[in-house]
Amino acid sequence: NYEKIIKTIDNSILQTKHDGDKKLDELEAKIIQERINHRELQKQIEQSKKDVEGMGKGHIEKVERLKLVLEQADMKLTFKKMDSEKKHEEIERLNKEIEQLKEK
């Protein structure tokens, strides 16, 4: 009779240990999955930052190109308004400026 009780207790202990191990395995799997999810989120956040930075750079480049176009248009307009002697002087001045820039 005692043997039956001891065997039942042993079986109960083994079952409890097995259940505990199973729970631990499930928790470890959940932790691993959460770490994977966290890494994926970090990657998405980094990509979003890069996308936003890229959009900002693209916007800045567009603004810079627009500024150049406007400057050129302004120069052309100013140049058209000058008389021929002033135009000649302006061309010489710009050529000198170009030469100085080439030297740098």
All heavy atoms as an XYZ file, in Angstrom:
869
protein
N       0.822     -1.199      0.000
C       0.000      0.000      0.000
C       0.866      1.264      0.000
O       0.556      2.218     -0.686
C      -0.924     -0.045      1.218
C      -2.266      0.615      0.910
O      -2.512      0.978     -0.230
N      -3.110      0.754      1.892
N       1.919      1.257      0.858
C       2.840      2.405      0.893
C       3.529      2.594     -0.457
O       3.765      3.717     -0.883
C       3.893      2.213      1.996
C       3.360      2.452      3.378
C       3.304      1.432      4.322
C       2.919      3.709      3.748
C       2.810      1.647      5.588
C       2.423      3.933      5.021
C       2.371      2.903      5.938
O       1.883      3.125      7.187
N       3.858      1.477     -1.094
C       4.530      1.546     -2.390
C       3.647      2.256     -3.410
O       4.144      3.031     -4.234
C       4.890      0.144     -2.887
C       6.035     -0.489     -2.128
C       6.323     -1.920     -2.576
O       5.801     -2.342     -3.639
O       7.059     -2.593     -1.871
N       2.335      1.949     -3.349
C       1.395      2.597     -4.261
C       1.365      4.107     -4.017
O       1.376      4.902     -4.954
C      -0.004      2.006     -4.034
C      -0.668      1.539     -5.272
C      -2.052      1.014     -4.924
C      -2.681      0.473     -6.198
N      -4.012     -0.017     -5.955
N       1.341      4.515     -2.766
C       1.317      5.940     -2.393
C       2.606      6.612     -2.848
O       2.582      7.691     -3.448
C       1.099      6.104     -0.865
C      -0.310      5.628     -0.477
C       1.297      7.555     -0.455
C      -0.548      5.556      1.012
N       3.755      5.956     -2.596
C       5.048      6.504     -2.982
C       5.120      6.630     -4.517
O       5.573      7.645     -5.048
C       6.209      5.641     -2.441
C       6.269      5.797     -0.914
C       7.539      6.045     -3.071
C       7.253      4.863     -0.234
N       4.640      5.616     -5.209
C       4.653      5.645     -6.673
C       3.761      6.771     -7.186
O       4.115      7.492     -8.129
C       4.201      4.300     -7.229
C       4.479      4.140     -8.696
C       4.269      2.711     -9.143
C       4.806      2.587    -10.562
N       4.876      1.220    -10.998
N       2.600      6.968     -6.563
C       1.683      8.045     -6.953
C       2.340      9.401     -6.724
O       2.269     10.299     -7.574
C       0.365      7.949     -6.153
O      -0.215      6.656     -6.339
C      -0.619      9.018     -6.564
N       3.006      9.549     -5.573
C       3.705     10.802     -5.265
C       4.831     11.038     -6.274
O       4.989     12.146     -6.795
C       4.241     10.791     -3.816
C       3.070     10.858     -2.821
C       5.199     11.948     -3.582
C       3.463     10.653     -1.377
N       5.628      9.972     -6.555
C       6.706     10.088     -7.547
C       6.154     10.504     -8.907
O       6.714     11.379     -9.576
C       7.462      8.757     -7.676
C       8.431      8.516     -6.514
O       8.679      9.484     -5.764
O       8.934      7.379     -6.395
N       5.060      9.853     -9.316
C       4.439     10.202    -10.601
C       3.954     11.650    -10.597
O       4.089     12.371    -11.590
C       3.287      9.252    -10.926
C       3.771      7.896    -11.400
O       4.920      7.745    -11.817
N       2.894      6.903    -11.326
N       3.385     12.078     -9.483
C       2.896     13.450     -9.344
C       4.064     14.444     -9.445
O       3.968     15.478    -10.119
C       2.163     13.610     -8.026
O       1.714     14.924     -7.869
N       5.179     14.104     -8.775
C       6.380     14.955     -8.823
C       6.918     15.028    -10.255
O       7.226     16.111    -10.768
C       7.455     14.432     -7.850
C       7.019     14.683     -6.401
C       8.800     15.110     -8.110
C       7.901     14.000     -5.366
N       6.995     13.876    -10.915
C       7.475     13.836    -12.296
C       6.562     14.643    -13.220
O       7.038     15.383    -14.085
C       7.583     12.383    -12.793
C       8.787     11.590    -12.294
C       8.681     10.124    -12.751
C      10.085     12.192    -12.798
N       5.262     14.510    -13.031
C       4.303     15.245    -13.863
C       4.448     16.741    -13.626
O       4.432     17.535    -14.572
C       2.867     14.781    -13.559
C       1.821     15.385    -14.476
C       2.039     15.015    -15.945
O       2.304     13.871    -16.278
N       1.923     15.991    -16.824
N       4.581     17.137    -12.367
C       4.751     18.549    -12.033
C       6.026     19.099    -12.659
O       6.040     20.197    -13.230
C       4.788     18.741    -10.495
O       3.587     18.199     -9.939
C       4.907     20.190    -10.123
N       7.125     18.326    -12.568
C       8.390     18.739    -13.166
C       8.233     18.871    -14.671
O       8.681     19.851    -15.274
C       9.486     17.732    -12.833
C      10.854     18.127    -13.354
C      11.884     17.075    -13.008
C      13.260     17.381    -13.507
N      13.376     17.959    -14.820
N       7.565     17.881    -15.282
C       7.338     17.913    -16.731
C       6.514     19.148    -17.116
O       6.845     19.856    -18.077
C       6.625     16.623    -17.185
C       6.265     16.620    -18.634
N       7.201     16.492    -19.631
C       5.059     16.752    -19.254
C       6.596     16.541    -20.803
N       5.296     16.687    -20.599
N       5.442     19.423    -16.340
C       4.604     20.602    -16.611
C       5.413     21.894    -16.459
O       5.286     22.820    -17.266
C       3.396     20.637    -15.660
C       2.385     19.528    -15.947
O       2.490     18.892    -17.016
O       1.494     19.306    -15.095
N       6.261     21.934    -15.410
C       7.107     23.120    -15.180
C       8.092     23.326    -16.329
O       8.279     24.450    -16.807
N       8.722     22.220    -16.776
C       9.660     22.309    -17.908
C       8.950     22.795    -19.163
O       9.485     23.612    -19.919
C      10.321     20.947    -18.176
C      11.324     20.563    -17.088
O      11.697     21.449    -16.285
O      11.725     19.380    -17.046
N       7.723     22.281    -19.352
C       6.954     22.675    -20.533
C       6.635     24.172    -20.478
O       6.773     24.886    -21.479
C       5.663     21.853    -20.591
C       4.897     21.993    -21.869
C       3.707     21.038    -21.880
C       2.874     21.254    -23.129
N       1.679     20.426    -23.138
N       6.238     24.654    -19.321
C       5.942     26.086    -19.145
C       7.195     26.927    -19.401
O       7.138     27.966    -20.055
C       5.417     26.383    -17.731
C       3.994     26.037    -17.513
C       3.119     27.122    -18.054
C       1.682     26.842    -17.673
N       0.755     27.537    -18.529
N       8.337     26.472    -18.869
C       9.601     27.187    -19.094
C       9.931     27.272    -20.580
O      10.317     28.333    -21.089
C      10.749     26.490    -18.363
C      11.045     26.960    -16.956
C      12.132     26.108    -16.326
C      11.460     28.408    -16.938
N       9.762     26.143    -21.271
C      10.023     26.125    -22.716
C       9.108     27.104    -23.449
O       9.541     27.829    -24.345
C       9.837     24.712    -23.289
C      10.937     23.748    -22.848
O      11.991     24.227    -22.350
O      10.751     22.523    -22.995
N       7.829     27.139    -23.050
C       6.880     28.062    -23.677
C       7.291     29.513    -23.427
O       7.252     30.340    -24.334
C       5.465     27.816    -23.140
C       4.835     26.531    -23.627
C       3.519     26.215    -22.926
O       3.032     27.039    -22.098
O       2.958     25.134    -23.206
N       7.700     29.805    -22.185
C       8.122     31.170    -21.857
C       9.383     31.559    -22.620
O       9.499     32.682    -23.121
C       8.350     31.319    -20.349
C       7.089     31.374    -19.495
C       7.454     31.342    -18.010
C       6.281     32.627    -19.809
N      10.336     30.643    -22.726
C      11.554     30.912    -23.491
C      11.230     31.190    -24.954
O      11.787     32.095    -25.563
C      12.540     29.748    -23.371
C      13.257     29.710    -22.037
C      14.178     28.493    -21.891
O      14.161     27.605    -22.760
O      14.925     28.462    -20.899
N      10.299     30.411    -25.506
C       9.890     30.618    -26.893
C       9.243     31.994    -27.063
O       9.503     32.694    -28.040
C       8.925     29.518    -27.334
N       8.414     32.390    -26.074
C       7.787     33.715    -26.132
C       8.842     34.818    -26.057
O       8.760     35.807    -26.783
C       6.794     33.888    -24.971
C       5.462     33.241    -25.208
C       4.506     33.551    -24.060
C       3.161     32.908    -24.273
N       2.242     33.169    -23.156
N       9.822     34.648    -25.181
C      10.893     35.646    -25.038
C      11.664     35.775    -26.353
O      11.929     36.889    -26.823
C      11.837     35.277    -23.873
C      11.122     35.483    -22.532
C      13.129     36.098    -23.922
C      11.853     34.924    -21.334
N      11.993     34.636    -26.942
C      12.721     34.648    -28.217
C      11.883     35.363    -29.280
O      12.396     36.215    -30.024
C      13.089     33.210    -28.655
C      14.185     32.666    -27.735
C      13.540     33.183    -30.116
C      14.442     31.172    -27.888
N      10.589     35.066    -29.339
C       9.708     35.709    -30.330
C       9.642     37.212    -30.092
O       9.679     38.001    -31.037
C       8.307     35.081    -30.276
C       7.387     35.572    -31.377
C       7.941     35.294    -32.768
O       8.353     34.191    -33.076
N       7.949     36.309    -33.611
N       9.563     37.620    -28.829
C       9.512     39.052    -28.507
C      10.811     39.747    -28.918
O      10.792     40.870    -29.406
C       9.230     39.275    -27.016
C       7.804     38.985    -26.607
C       6.784     39.793    -27.388
O       6.979     41.007    -27.587
O       5.781     39.200    -27.830
N      11.938     39.068    -28.721
C      13.221     39.644    -29.152
C      13.257     39.820    -30.665
O      13.728     40.827    -31.182
C      14.379     38.763    -28.698
C      14.661     38.872    -27.220
C      15.836     38.020    -26.820
N      16.102     38.143    -25.397
C      16.736     37.241    -24.687
N      17.183     36.139    -25.253
N      16.935     37.425    -23.397
N      12.749     38.816    -31.382
C      12.684     38.898    -32.846
C      11.782     40.069    -33.250
O      12.148     40.873    -34.110
C      12.180     37.563    -33.450
C      13.244     36.475    -33.263
C      11.813     37.735    -34.921
C      12.773     35.065    -33.584
N      10.626     40.169    -32.612
C       9.707     41.275    -32.906
C      10.363     42.627    -32.630
O      10.214     43.564    -33.409
C       8.418     41.150    -32.077
C       7.579     39.957    -32.485
O       7.775     39.363    -33.536
N       6.644     39.581    -31.635
N      11.091     42.696    -31.518
C      11.769     43.938    -31.147
C      12.798     44.313    -32.212
O      12.883     45.465    -32.632
C      12.443     43.775    -29.773
C      13.165     44.987    -29.316
N      12.503     46.099    -28.866
C      14.489     45.279    -29.260
C      13.384     47.026    -28.545
N      14.599     46.549    -28.771
N      13.587     43.328    -32.663
C      14.593     43.588    -33.711
C      13.924     44.073    -34.990
O      14.414     44.989    -35.637
C      15.410     42.324    -33.989
C      16.522     42.130    -33.002
C      17.505     41.047    -33.480
N      17.979     40.330    -32.323
C      17.758     39.055    -32.055
N      17.125     38.301    -32.920
N      18.201     38.502    -30.954
N      12.812     43.440    -35.339
C      12.089     43.844    -36.556
C      11.601     45.283    -36.426
O      11.708     46.067    -37.363
C      10.908     42.907    -36.824
C      11.308     41.569    -37.389
C      12.061     41.680    -38.703
O      11.621     42.406    -39.604
O      13.125     41.035    -38.818
N      11.075     45.617    -35.255
C      10.617     46.992    -35.026
C      11.776     47.971    -35.127
O      11.642     49.041    -35.720
C       9.948     47.120    -33.654
C       8.493     46.689    -33.571
C       8.009     46.726    -32.125
C       7.621     47.586    -34.432
N      12.917     47.606    -34.539
C      14.098     48.466    -34.610
C      14.504     48.685    -36.069
O      14.815     49.803    -36.468
C      15.271     47.848    -33.837
C      15.134     47.943    -32.333
C      15.063     49.360    -31.851
O      13.994     49.864    -31.534
N      16.190     50.029    -31.810
N      14.480     47.613    -36.864
C      14.824     47.729    -38.285
C      13.851     48.664    -38.988
O      14.258     49.498    -39.794
C      14.795     46.347    -38.964
C      15.971     45.468    -38.609
C      15.849     44.126    -39.313
C      16.912     43.140    -38.854
N      16.710     41.809    -39.453
N      12.558     48.515    -38.689
C      11.547     49.374    -39.316
C      11.747     50.832    -38.920
O      11.626     51.735    -39.750
C      10.141     48.913    -38.926
C       9.732     47.605    -39.575
C       8.379     47.114    -39.073
O       7.714     47.769    -38.285
N       7.978     45.937    -39.540
N      12.076     51.052    -37.653
C      12.314     52.417    -37.175
C      13.517     53.019    -37.892
O      13.466     54.156    -38.365
C      12.522     52.439    -35.639
C      11.194     52.147    -34.932
C      13.112     53.761    -35.171
C      11.321     51.879    -33.444
N      14.607     52.253    -37.985
C      15.803     52.731    -38.681
C      15.497     53.045    -40.144
O      15.937     54.061    -40.663
C      16.939     51.703    -38.585
C      17.549     51.602    -37.207
C      18.097     52.923    -36.685
O      18.818     53.615    -37.438
O      17.789     53.274    -35.537
N      14.738     52.160    -40.800
C      14.387     52.388    -42.208
C      13.539     53.644    -42.346
O      13.740     54.435    -43.259
C      13.663     51.170    -42.791
C      13.421     51.262    -44.277
C      14.705     51.429    -45.067
O      15.670     50.711    -44.870
N      14.724     52.398    -45.967
N      12.601     53.830    -41.410
C      11.759     55.030    -41.444
C      12.599     56.287    -41.281
O      12.385     57.282    -41.970
C      10.703     54.979    -40.338
O       9.797     53.928    -40.595
N      13.578     56.236    -40.363
C      14.476     57.384    -40.172
C      15.228     57.681    -41.459
O      15.329     58.834    -41.881
C      15.492     57.093    -39.057
C      14.947     57.191    -37.669
C      16.047     56.912    -36.658
C      15.558     56.918    -35.239
N      16.627     56.580    -34.288
N      15.756     56.615    -42.099
C      16.490     56.800    -43.357
C      15.578     57.382    -44.431
O      15.990     58.263    -45.185
C      17.079     55.464    -43.824
C      18.250     55.000    -42.999
C      18.766     53.665    -43.490
C      19.888     53.141    -42.592
N      20.294     51.801    -42.970
N      14.337     56.874    -44.495
C      13.393     57.381    -45.494
C      13.124     58.867    -45.276
O      13.124     59.652    -46.227
C      12.069     56.603    -45.434
C      12.214     55.156    -45.895
O      13.255     54.821    -46.498
O      11.290     54.364    -45.635
N      12.886     59.228    -44.015
C      12.597     60.631    -43.697
C      13.808     61.498    -44.014
O      13.675     62.573    -44.611
C      12.173     60.780    -42.209
C      12.149     62.230    -41.794
C      10.811     60.141    -41.997
N      15.012     61.030    -43.638
C      16.221     61.792    -43.943
C      16.389     61.946    -45.446
O      16.761     63.009    -45.934
C      17.451     61.105    -43.344
C      17.544     61.234    -41.842
C      18.643     60.368    -41.233
O      19.360     59.681    -41.987
O      18.764     60.389    -40.004
N      16.112     60.864    -46.178
C      16.220     60.908    -47.640
C      15.250     61.916    -48.232
O      15.611     62.675    -49.130
N      14.025     61.932    -47.696
C      13.039     62.896    -48.196
C      13.504     64.312    -47.904
O      13.379     65.196    -48.739
C      11.667     62.645    -47.551
C      10.994     61.374    -48.042
S       9.303     61.078    -47.455
C       9.269     61.689    -45.797
N      14.077     64.510    -46.709
C      14.585     65.834    -46.348
C      15.703     66.266    -47.277
O      15.730     67.397    -47.767
N      16.630     65.348    -47.559
C      17.733     65.659    -48.463
C      17.208     65.973    -49.851
O      17.669     66.907    -50.497
C      18.723     64.484    -48.526
C      19.580     64.352    -47.301
C      20.514     63.158    -47.411
C      21.281     62.966    -46.115
N      22.050     61.723    -46.129
N      16.249     65.170    -50.316
C      15.663     65.408    -51.630
C      15.004     66.770    -51.699
O      15.144     67.491    -52.690
N      14.319     67.142    -50.634
C      13.654     68.449    -50.576
C      14.689     69.570    -50.612
O      14.527     70.547    -51.347
C      12.804     68.544    -49.306
C      12.042     69.819    -49.191
N      10.979     70.117    -50.011
C      12.212     70.875    -48.367
C      10.519     71.323    -49.688
N      11.244     71.794    -48.693
N      15.755     69.407    -49.836
C      16.816     70.420    -49.809
C      17.444     70.557    -51.193
O      17.677     71.671    -51.675
C      17.884     70.067    -48.744
C      17.277     70.257    -47.335
C      19.132     70.922    -48.904
C      18.126     69.700    -46.216
N      17.706     69.419    -51.849
C      18.288     69.464    -53.192
C      17.363     70.187    -54.167
O      17.821     70.977    -54.985
C      18.589     68.047    -53.685
C      19.771     67.404    -52.972
C      19.913     65.920    -53.279
O      19.124     65.377    -54.090
O      20.821     65.298    -52.709
N      16.062     69.923    -54.073
C      15.106     70.606    -54.953
C      15.135     72.108    -54.715
O      15.117     72.894    -55.664
C      13.685     70.080    -54.713
C      13.410     68.734    -55.316
C      11.970     68.317    -55.038
C      11.702     66.911    -55.504
N      10.351     66.461    -55.134
N      15.171     72.498    -53.443
C      15.200     73.919    -53.102
C      16.484     74.558    -53.641
O      16.441     75.653    -54.225
C      15.086     74.128    -51.569
C      15.393     75.562    -51.183
C      13.702     73.723    -51.086
N      17.622     73.860    -53.496
C      18.894     74.391    -54.006
C      18.841     74.560    -55.524
O      19.292     75.573    -56.051
C      20.058     73.464    -53.615
C      20.377     73.458    -52.126
C      20.819     74.815    -51.609
O      21.574     75.510    -52.314
O      20.389     75.180    -50.499
N      18.296     73.558    -56.223
C      18.182     73.655    -57.685
C      17.268     74.810    -58.070
O      17.548     75.563    -59.003
C      17.658     72.342    -58.274
C      18.702     71.250    -58.341
C      18.280     70.109    -59.256
N      17.019     69.490    -58.887
C      16.898     68.456    -58.081
N      17.961     67.897    -57.531
N      15.715     67.950    -57.805
N      16.174     74.969    -57.339
C      15.247     76.074    -57.603
C      15.939     77.423    -57.410
O      15.756     78.337    -58.217
C      14.061     75.972    -56.647
C      12.701     75.802    -57.306
C      11.690     75.295    -56.312
C      12.245     77.059    -57.955
N      16.740     77.522    -56.353
C      17.473     78.762    -56.095
C      18.395     79.086    -57.266
O      18.468     80.232    -57.713
C      18.308     78.650    -54.812
C      17.519     78.812    -53.537
C      18.371     78.382    -52.365
C      18.634     79.408    -51.352
N      19.485     78.901    -50.259
N      19.109     78.044    -57.754
C      20.006     78.252    -58.893
C      19.244     78.716    -60.119
O      19.677     79.641    -60.817
C      20.775     76.959    -59.214
C      21.930     76.610    -58.290
C      22.481     75.230    -58.642
C      23.029     77.645    -58.399
N      18.118     78.080    -60.379
C      17.301     78.467    -61.541
C      16.851     79.914    -61.406
O      16.921     80.694    -62.367
C      16.089     77.510    -61.691
C      15.080     78.044    -62.687
C      16.556     76.121    -62.101
N      16.400     80.273    -60.208
C      15.954     81.649    -59.987
C      17.108     82.648    -60.136
O      16.942     83.716    -60.727
C      15.313     81.789    -58.599
C      13.943     81.141    -58.444
C      13.492     81.188    -56.995
C      12.924     81.812    -59.343
N      18.282     82.281    -59.617
C      19.447     83.152    -59.766
C      19.800     83.333    -61.235
O      20.097     84.443    -61.685
C      20.652     82.587    -59.003
C      20.562     82.746    -57.497
C      21.690     82.044    -56.754
O      22.688     81.644    -57.389
O      21.560     81.901    -55.528
N      19.781     82.226    -61.983
C      20.081     82.311    -63.415
C      19.058     83.189    -64.135
O      19.417     84.006    -64.979
C      20.107     80.917    -64.040
C      21.311     80.097    -63.631
C      21.226     78.671    -64.140
O      20.178     78.190    -64.548
N      22.354     77.969    -64.102
N      17.795     83.000    -63.812
C      16.738     83.801    -64.440
C      16.934     85.274    -64.110
O      16.789     86.142    -64.982
C      15.369     83.321    -63.978
N      17.273     85.546    -62.853
C      17.510     86.927    -62.433
C      18.693     87.526    -63.183
O      18.640     88.668    -63.646
C      17.756     86.980    -60.919
C      17.873     88.402    -60.411
O      16.994     89.223    -60.749
O      18.860     88.694    -59.697
N      19.763     86.717    -63.330
C      20.938     87.204    -64.056
C      20.593     87.486    -65.516
O      21.014     88.503    -66.084
C      22.083     86.188    -63.971
C      22.761     86.141    -62.609
S      23.989     84.826    -62.493
C      25.255     85.442    -63.582
N      19.822     86.585    -66.130
C      19.432     86.774    -67.530
C      18.595     88.036    -67.690
O      18.794     88.818    -68.632
C      18.652     85.556    -68.037
C      19.503     84.354    -68.296
C      18.661     83.185    -68.774
C      19.523     81.938    -68.952
N      18.707     80.773    -69.325
N      17.666     88.228    -66.764
C      16.804     89.399    -66.818
C      17.635     90.676    -66.651
O      17.477     91.635    -67.416
C      15.741     89.301    -65.717
C      14.613     90.312    -65.764
C      13.854     90.172    -67.083
C      13.669     90.108    -64.601
N      18.524     90.665    -65.670
C      19.396     91.816    -65.439
C      20.248     92.083    -66.675
O      20.412     93.223    -67.102
C      20.301     91.558    -64.205
O      19.470     91.260    -63.096
C      21.160     92.752    -63.886
N      20.780     91.029    -67.258
C      21.641     91.130    -68.419
C      20.878     91.718    -69.614
O      21.392     92.567    -70.342
C      22.201     89.751    -68.783
C      23.364     89.783    -69.729
C      24.614     90.207    -69.292
C      23.214     89.384    -71.048
C      25.693     90.231    -70.151
C      24.289     89.410    -71.907
C      25.528     89.837    -71.474
N      19.619     91.306    -69.783
C      18.805     91.824    -70.896
C      18.555     93.316    -70.754
O      18.446     94.034    -71.745
C      17.464     91.087    -70.964
C      17.543     89.751    -71.629
C      16.162     89.141    -71.764
C      16.261     87.807    -72.496
N      14.957     87.166    -72.652
N      18.455     93.792    -69.518
C      18.151     95.197    -69.272
C      19.365     96.100    -69.508
O      19.217     97.297    -69.679
C      17.653     95.386    -67.833
C      16.267     94.834    -67.595
C      15.846     95.078    -66.155
C      14.481     94.491    -65.874
N      14.113     94.643    -64.453
N      20.583     95.538    -69.484
C      21.796     96.346    -69.638
C      21.973     96.798    -71.084
O      21.565     96.125    -72.014
C      23.030     95.511    -69.250
C      23.145     95.157    -67.814
S      24.656     94.183    -67.611
C      24.527     93.784    -65.905
N      22.666     97.937    -71.240
C      23.030     98.331    -72.602
C      24.268     97.552    -73.020
O      24.878     96.854    -72.216
C      23.233     99.857    -72.714
C      24.337    100.369    -71.809
O      25.271     99.583    -71.494
O      24.297    101.545    -71.416
N      24.658     97.612    -74.262
C      25.710     96.747    -74.797
C      27.064     96.958    -74.101
O      27.797     95.994    -73.878
C      25.840     96.910    -76.310
O      26.210     98.239    -76.614
N      27.401     98.185    -73.734
C      28.685     98.424    -73.060
C      28.695     97.760    -71.680
O      29.656     97.113    -71.286
C      28.945     99.927    -72.927
C      30.354    100.237    -72.447
C      30.651    101.724    -72.432
O      30.265    102.426    -73.386
O      31.264    102.161    -71.442
N      27.583     97.892    -70.954
C      27.458     97.259    -69.620
C      27.515     95.739    -69.762
O      28.104     95.056    -68.931
C      26.144     97.673    -68.951
C      26.089     99.094    -68.507
C      26.464     99.192    -67.066
C      26.219    100.622    -66.608
N      26.864    100.896    -65.367
N      26.890     95.202    -70.798
C      26.900     93.760    -71.022
C      28.332     93.277    -71.200
O      28.739     92.266    -70.633
C      26.064     93.389    -72.255
C      24.581     93.445    -72.037
C      23.825     93.044    -73.287
C      22.329     93.192    -73.067
N      21.559     92.837    -74.247
N      29.099     94.021    -71.985
C      30.493     93.662    -72.234
C      31.287     93.651    -70.915
O      32.050     92.716    -70.632
C      31.115     94.637    -73.252
C      32.481     94.246    -73.685
N      32.731     93.153    -74.484
C      33.694     94.802    -73.405
C      34.021     93.047    -74.676
N      34.635     94.044    -74.037
N      31.080     94.667    -70.089
C      31.759     94.754    -68.786
C      31.350     93.581    -67.882
O      32.192     92.989    -67.197
C      31.416     96.088    -68.097
C      32.046     97.290    -68.747
C      31.526     98.604    -68.150
O      30.831     98.561    -67.114
O      31.834     99.650    -68.727
N      30.060     93.262    -67.884
C      29.553     92.160    -67.051
C      30.153     90.825    -67.505
O      30.539     89.996    -66.690
C      28.023     92.120    -67.106
C      27.386     91.057    -66.236
C      27.578     91.248    -64.740
O      28.052     92.319    -64.292
O      27.272     90.305    -64.002
N      30.252     90.625    -68.821
C      30.848     89.397    -69.350
C      32.293     89.287    -68.895
O      32.739     88.223    -68.450
C      30.740     89.360    -70.905
C      29.277     89.140    -71.299
C      31.617     88.251    -71.487
C      29.005     89.310    -72.781
N      33.051     90.382    -68.972
C      34.453     90.365    -68.524
C      34.544     90.043    -67.030
O      35.384     89.252    -66.608
C      35.115     91.715    -68.823
C      35.485     91.914    -70.279
C      36.187     93.239    -70.520
O      36.687     93.854    -69.549
O      36.225     93.644    -71.688
N      33.666     90.675    -66.254
C      33.667     90.439    -64.801
C      33.375     88.961    -64.506
O      34.055     88.336    -63.684
C      32.625     91.328    -64.118
C      32.677     91.275    -62.584
C      31.513     92.001    -61.943
N      30.245     91.308    -62.140
C      29.883     90.190    -61.499
N      30.687     89.618    -60.644
N      28.700     89.626    -61.724
N      32.382     88.390    -65.160
C      32.030     86.989    -64.953
C      33.159     86.067    -65.392
O      33.449     85.067    -64.727
C      30.736     86.635    -65.689
C      29.453     87.235    -65.093
C      28.275     86.988    -66.026
C      29.166     86.670    -63.718
N      33.817     86.387    -66.505
C      34.946     85.575    -66.967
C      36.080     85.585    -65.937
O      36.701     84.556    -65.666
C      35.450     86.042    -68.332
C      34.556     85.564    -69.463
O      33.902     84.534    -69.346
N      34.520     86.323    -70.553
N      36.369     86.772    -65.361
C      37.407     86.869    -64.323
C      37.011     86.017    -63.106
O      37.836     85.314    -62.524
C      37.615     88.333    -63.904
C      38.384     89.151    -64.918
C      38.530     90.583    -64.448
C      39.183     91.430    -65.534
N      39.212     92.855    -65.179
N      35.734     86.097    -62.734
C      35.233     85.320    -61.590
C      35.383     83.826    -61.859
O      35.804     83.062    -60.990
C      33.759     85.668    -61.355
C      33.250     85.305    -59.976
C      31.832     85.808    -59.738
O      31.592     87.030    -59.888
O      30.978     84.980    -59.409
N      35.086     83.409    -63.084
C      35.229     82.002    -63.471
C      36.682     81.573    -63.375
O      37.028     80.506    -62.849
C      34.670     81.759    -64.898
C      33.143     81.873    -64.865
C      35.092     80.392    -65.436
C      32.508     81.925    -66.249
N      37.592     82.402    -63.855
C      39.034     82.103    -63.791
C      39.495     81.963    -62.327
O      40.259     81.057    -62.002
C      39.846     83.190    -64.507
C      39.766     83.128    -66.014
C      40.214     81.787    -66.588
O      41.254     81.263    -66.141
O      39.499     81.278    -67.471
N      39.015     82.866    -61.484
C      39.396     82.793    -60.060
C      38.886     81.490    -59.439
O      39.579     80.855    -58.660
C      38.827     83.993    -59.293
C      39.532     85.300    -59.597
C      38.849     86.482    -58.932
O      37.763     86.372    -58.390
N      39.498     87.638    -58.993
N      37.680     81.093    -59.796
C      37.111     79.843    -59.263
C      37.897     78.635    -59.771
O      38.111     77.678    -59.030
C      35.644     79.721    -59.641
C      34.683     80.657    -58.914
C      33.296     80.563    -59.516
C      34.638     80.355    -57.427
N      38.323     78.684    -61.018
C      39.118     77.585    -61.587
C      40.461     77.462    -60.857
O      40.951     76.365    -60.658
C      39.359     77.794    -63.081
C      38.159     77.478    -63.938
C      38.489     77.698    -65.417
C      37.286     77.425    -66.306
N      37.606     77.701    -67.723
N      41.046     78.579    -60.481
C      42.340     78.581    -59.784
C      42.226     77.952    -58.402
O      43.159     77.337    -57.916
C      42.890     80.007    -59.687
C      43.350     80.579    -61.018
C      43.718     82.035    -60.937
O      43.771     82.588    -59.810
O      43.941     82.639    -62.001
N      41.070     78.093    -57.781
C      40.865     77.508    -56.444
C      40.686     76.048    -56.608
O      41.019     75.124    -56.285
C      39.618     78.086    -55.782
C      39.772     79.524    -55.391
C      38.510     80.019    -54.719
C      38.614     81.500    -54.378
N      37.429     82.021    -53.760
